[in-house]
């Protein structure tokens, strides 16, 4: 049996695959076939990558809408969703005890607590960007500091994370302040 050099075998296979005129169908998330239109041979819309188009592309997705600034209500909804995910996303089966990924990630010694404290600090930063005054953000920072410091204690800190819910407290405080503000 005659052996072939590896590069010769490679070049024959790629030439065969390039020579075929059959292209795979492009299917969207709903299972409908998409007309490739300006898409390249690899299915990538290069025009959407470079200068973003205004309006929908060939795939029907409006790339420019993905980079529009969020409204105040959208930002608040995002912050509340993150706070709920961190503090009350799950329920202990058979009980009414709720916990979030803050309690789960906090089980990883030191690194988990640092990570969840960083996310909580980002929530405070976003509250400040929404216009929260210094006295509200100072109280929010106090909640994050208590949660972060006590969370460092090995077992008791994790139980405290589940019960204290600093992010939910902070979002409630921010929402109350925002509701008192004139529109």
C-alpha positions, 0 to 999 in steps of 0.5 A: 500500500502506497502512503501519501504525505499528509499535506497531499491528503489535506489538499485533496480533501479541501479541494473536494470540499471547496469544489462542491456546490451544495451549501448547508441551509441556514436555519433561524431559531424558529426552524425557518430557512433563511435566505443567505443573501449577503452572507458569505460562504461561511454564513457570516454577515461581514457587513453587520460586523464592520459598520453596524447597519441601521435596521434589520440585516438579512437574518432579520436581526436589528444589530443597531438595536442591540447597542442602544442605551437602556431606558431607566425602567429597563436598567431598573428591571435588569438590576432587580433581576440580578438582585433576585438571581443573587439572593432569592432565585431558588427555594429549598425543597419542602420549605419556604427558604429562598436562596440565590447564587450568592449563597452558592458561589459563597461556598467557594472559600474567599474567591466566591465571596469576593466575586459576589461582593464585586457583583453587589458593588456593580449594582451600587455603581449602577444605582449611583448612575441612576442618580441615587444620592450619596446617603442611599449609596452609602447605606447600600455600600454598608449592606454590601460590606456587611454581606461581604465581611460576614460572608467570609466566615466559613459556615456561619457566613454562608447561612448569613448570606442566605438570610441577609439578602443585601442585594434585595435590600439595596434594590428595595431602598433604591426603588423606594427612593426612586418612587419618591422622586418627581418624574 
